[in-house]
Amino acid sequence: MPKLNDTKPITQKILVETLGEFTEKVIFPGVEAIVEKRIQPVEKRIDKIELRMGGLDKRMDGLDTRMDGMEKQMKIDKNEILNSNDKLMGELQKLNTEVAAHTKSYHDLDERIVYLEKMNALILKKLQLSA
């Protein structure tokens, strides 16, 4: 720091040099100390938050992977259900066809029985007339 002489006028150069040295030696370290004191705890908190966010990102990735797996499994299950339903519908159609065939057969048998009963009645009538 230049020594100031009372008789010598203060020039801008001397003022800038003096203020520059004062700023470097006193103000900057003080500001740095304040900044360190105030910002370091905030930076530590931010670091902790970033760590937590990283953990959350990992968890979210895990959940995304699980959800993708669940979607795939749901598609597989859906296809299995649809295939099973198709098989059941095929079996039901076969059973309906069989039931329809049996119903027709019973209907035909009923008609045959009615016909045979009529024929039997006619034969009995003819036998009674001839006797």
C-alpha positions as CSV (number, residue, x, y, z in Angstrom):
1,M,0.0,0.0,0.0
2,P,1.6,3.3,-1.0
3,K,2.3,5.7,1.8
4,L,0.3,8.9,1.6
5,N,2.0,12.1,2.2
6,D,-0.2,14.8,3.7
7,T,1.3,17.4,1.4
8,K,0.9,15.4,-1.7
9,P,-2.5,15.5,-3.4
10,I,-4.4,12.2,-3.7
11,T,-4.5,11.2,-7.3
12,Q,-6.9,8.8,-8.9
13,K,-4.1,6.3,-9.4
14,I,-3.2,6.4,-5.7
15,L,-6.9,6.1,-4.8
16,V,-7.4,3.1,-7.1
17,E,-4.2,1.4,-5.8
18,T,-5.1,2.0,-2.2
19,L,-8.7,0.8,-2.7
20,G,-7.6,-2.1,-4.8
21,E,-5.2,-3.3,-2.1
22,F,-7.8,-2.7,0.6
23,T,-10.4,-4.6,-1.5
24,E,-8.0,-7.5,-2.1
25,K,-6.8,-7.7,1.5
26,V,-9.9,-6.9,3.5
27,I,-13.1,-7.0,1.5
28,F,-12.5,-10.1,-0.7
29,P,-11.5,-12.3,2.2
30,G,-14.5,-11.0,4.2
31,V,-16.9,-11.7,1.4
32,E,-15.4,-15.1,0.8
33,A,-15.8,-15.9,4.5
34,I,-19.4,-14.8,4.4
35,V,-20.1,-16.7,1.2
36,E,-18.4,-19.8,2.6
37,K,-20.4,-19.5,5.8
38,R,-23.7,-19.1,4.0
39,I,-23.3,-21.1,0.8
40,Q,-21.5,-24.2,2.1
41,P,-24.6,-25.4,4.2
42,V,-26.8,-24.7,1.2
43,E,-24.4,-26.7,-1.1
44,K,-24.4,-29.5,1.4
45,R,-28.2,-29.6,1.4
46,I,-28.2,-29.5,-2.4
47,D,-25.8,-32.4,-2.4
48,K,-28.0,-34.4,-0.1
49,I,-31.1,-33.6,-2.2
50,E,-29.2,-34.6,-5.4
51,L,-28.3,-37.9,-3.7
52,R,-31.9,-38.5,-2.7
53,M,-33.0,-37.6,-6.3
54,G,-30.5,-40.1,-7.6
55,G,-32.0,-42.7,-5.3
56,L,-35.5,-41.7,-6.5
57,D,-34.4,-42.0,-10.1
58,K,-33.1,-45.5,-9.4
59,R,-36.4,-46.4,-7.7
60,M,-38.4,-45.0,-10.6
61,D,-36.3,-46.9,-13.1
62,G,-37.0,-50.1,-11.1
63,L,-40.7,-49.3,-11.0
64,D,-40.7,-48.6,-14.8
65,T,-39.0,-52.0,-15.3
66,R,-41.5,-53.7,-13.1
67,M,-44.4,-52.0,-14.9
68,D,-43.0,-53.0,-18.3
69,G,-42.8,-56.6,-17.0
70,M,-46.4,-56.4,-15.7
71,E,-47.7,-55.0,-19.0
72,K,-46.0,-57.9,-20.8
73,Q,-47.4,-60.4,-18.4
74,M,-50.9,-58.8,-18.7
75,K,-50.7,-59.2,-22.5
76,I,-49.6,-62.8,-22.2
77,D,-52.5,-63.5,-19.7
78,K,-54.9,-61.7,-21.9
79,N,-53.9,-63.8,-24.9
80,E,-54.2,-67.0,-22.8
81,I,-57.7,-66.0,-21.6
82,L,-58.8,-65.2,-25.2
83,N,-57.4,-68.5,-26.4
84,S,-59.1,-70.3,-23.6
85,N,-62.4,-68.6,-24.4
86,D,-62.0,-69.5,-28.0
87,K,-61.5,-73.1,-27.1
88,L,-64.5,-73.1,-24.7
89,M,-66.6,-71.5,-27.4
90,G,-65.6,-74.3,-29.8
91,E,-66.4,-76.9,-27.2
92,L,-69.8,-75.3,-26.5
93,Q,-70.6,-75.2,-30.2
94,K,-69.8,-78.9,-30.5
95,L,-72.0,-79.6,-27.4
96,N,-74.8,-77.5,-28.9
97,T,-74.5,-79.5,-32.2
98,E,-74.6,-82.8,-30.2
99,V,-77.6,-81.6,-28.2
100,A,-79.4,-80.5,-31.3
101,A,-78.7,-83.9,-32.9
102,H,-80.0,-85.8,-29.8
103,T,-83.1,-83.6,-29.7
104,K,-83.8,-84.3,-33.3
105,S,-83.2,-88.0,-32.8
106,Y,-85.6,-88.0,-29.8
107,H,-88.1,-86.1,-31.8
108,D,-87.8,-88.6,-34.6
109,L,-88.2,-91.4,-32.2
110,D,-91.3,-89.8,-30.7
111,E,-92.7,-89.5,-34.2
112,R,-91.8,-93.2,-34.9
113,I,-93.4,-94.3,-31.6
114,V,-96.6,-92.4,-32.5
115,Y,-96.6,-93.9,-36.0
116,L,-96.0,-97.4,-34.6
117,E,-98.8,-97.0,-32.0
118,K,-101.1,-96.0,-34.8
119,M,-100.0,-99.0,-36.9
120,N,-100.4,-101.2,-33.8
121,A,-103.9,-99.9,-33.2
122,L,-104.8,-100.5,-36.9
123,I,-103.4,-104.0,-36.8
124,L,-105.4,-104.8,-33.6
125,K,-108.5,-103.3,-35.2
126,K,-108.0,-105.5,-38.3
127,L,-107.4,-108.6,-36.1
128,Q,-110.5,-107.9,-34.2
129,L,-112.5,-107.5,-37.3
130,S,-111.2,-110.7,-38.8
131,A,-111.9,-112.8,-35.8
